Amino acid sequence: MNYVDSHILEQVWGDWNRYKRKKDYEELCMMIYKICDGVSKKFYPRDKEEHEELTNQAFYMVLNKMNRGVLKYTPGKASVFNLLTTAIYNLLYSYKTKQRNEVNRIKKYAFKRYNIKIGE
């Protein structure tokens, strides 16, 4: 089941920030992975492998930001769930844009250099 209760998420996030316990970190990671799985479906992956790649990439990037202290929750503003979903969406959007630009660069180079049209 890919449902994450936002109240439990906020409680676990707060406990992890306060006490830095391994149990809280593992529970938080499971919740974040579920959120990454749900958000990656919004990008309409072509197959299961692409969906898993997007989910894993988002999970890695979010954990990297979280462990570096870049993702900070401010009580009284948005909930932790909103913070995470927005961050995950932005990370996946930039990742997909980077992939698309790389493909376009390859197509442009192939046409310019060898006069080959790719993908048409």
C-alpha positions as CSV (number, residue, x, y, z in Angstrom):
1,M,0.0,0.0,0.0
2,N,1.5,3.4,-1.1
3,Y,-0.4,5.5,1.5
4,V,1.6,7.7,3.8
5,D,-0.1,9.3,6.7
6,S,1.1,12.9,6.9
7,H,0.7,13.2,10.7
8,I,2.8,10.1,11.3
9,L,5.3,11.4,8.7
10,E,5.6,14.7,10.6
11,Q,6.1,12.9,13.9
12,V,8.8,10.6,12.6
13,W,10.5,13.5,10.8
14,G,10.5,15.5,14.1
15,D,11.8,12.5,16.1
16,W,14.6,11.9,13.6
17,N,15.7,15.5,13.7
18,R,15.7,15.5,17.5
19,Y,17.1,12.2,18.4
20,K,18.8,10.9,15.2
21,R,17.8,7.3,16.0
22,K,18.3,4.6,13.4
23,K,14.7,3.3,13.8
24,D,13.3,6.7,13.0
25,Y,15.6,7.0,10.0
26,E,14.6,3.7,8.6
27,E,10.9,4.4,9.0
28,L,11.4,7.8,7.4
29,C,13.2,6.2,4.5
30,M,10.3,3.8,3.9
31,M,7.8,6.7,3.9
32,I,9.9,8.8,1.6
33,Y,10.3,5.8,-0.8
34,K,6.5,5.5,-1.0
35,I,6.2,9.2,-1.7
36,C,8.8,8.9,-4.5
37,D,7.0,6.0,-6.0
38,G,3.8,7.9,-6.1
39,V,5.3,11.1,-7.5
40,S,7.2,9.3,-10.2
41,K,3.9,8.0,-11.6
42,K,3.0,11.6,-12.4
43,F,5.7,11.5,-15.1
44,Y,4.0,8.7,-17.0
45,P,6.9,6.3,-17.3
46,R,6.8,4.1,-20.4
47,D,7.5,0.8,-18.5
48,K,8.2,-0.6,-15.1
49,E,11.9,-0.2,-15.5
50,E,11.6,3.5,-16.2
51,H,9.2,3.9,-13.2
52,E,11.7,2.1,-10.9
53,E,14.6,4.3,-12.3
54,L,12.7,7.5,-11.6
55,T,11.6,6.3,-8.1
56,N,15.2,5.3,-7.1
57,Q,16.7,8.4,-8.6
58,A,14.3,10.6,-6.6
59,F,14.8,8.6,-3.5
60,Y,18.6,9.0,-3.8
61,M,18.4,12.7,-4.4
62,V,16.0,13.4,-1.6
63,L,18.1,11.4,0.9
64,N,21.2,13.2,-0.2
65,K,19.5,16.6,0.4
66,M,18.0,15.4,3.7
67,N,21.3,14.1,5.1
68,R,23.2,17.3,4.0
69,G,20.6,19.4,5.8
70,V,19.3,21.1,2.7
71,L,15.7,20.0,3.2
72,K,14.5,21.8,6.3
73,Y,11.0,21.7,7.8
74,T,9.7,24.9,9.4
75,P,6.8,24.3,11.7
76,G,3.9,26.5,11.0
77,K,4.5,26.7,7.3
78,A,3.8,23.8,5.0
79,S,3.6,20.2,6.2
80,V,6.5,17.8,5.8
81,F,4.5,15.9,3.2
82,N,4.1,19.0,1.1
83,L,7.8,19.8,1.5
84,L,8.8,16.3,0.4
85,T,6.4,16.0,-2.5
86,T,7.4,19.4,-3.9
87,A,11.1,18.6,-3.6
88,I,10.6,15.2,-5.2
89,Y,8.6,16.7,-8.1
90,N,11.2,19.4,-8.7
91,L,14.1,16.9,-8.6
92,L,12.4,14.5,-11.0
93,Y,11.4,17.4,-13.3
94,S,15.0,18.6,-13.5
95,Y,16.2,15.0,-14.0
96,K,13.8,14.4,-16.9
97,T,14.7,17.7,-18.4
98,K,18.4,16.9,-18.2
99,Q,17.7,13.5,-19.9
100,R,15.7,15.2,-22.7
101,N,18.4,17.8,-23.3
102,E,21.0,15.1,-23.6
103,V,18.9,13.2,-26.2
104,N,18.4,16.4,-28.1
105,R,22.1,17.2,-28.1
106,I,22.9,13.7,-29.5
107,K,20.3,14.2,-32.2
108,K,21.6,17.6,-33.1
109,Y,25.2,16.3,-33.2
110,A,24.3,13.3,-35.3
111,F,22.4,15.5,-37.8
112,K,25.1,18.2,-38.0
113,R,28.0,15.8,-38.2
114,Y,26.6,12.9,-40.2
115,N,23.4,14.3,-41.6
116,I,21.4,11.6,-39.9
117,K,18.0,12.2,-38.5
118,I,17.4,10.1,-35.3
119,G,13.9,9.3,-34.0
120,E,11.9,10.2,-37.0
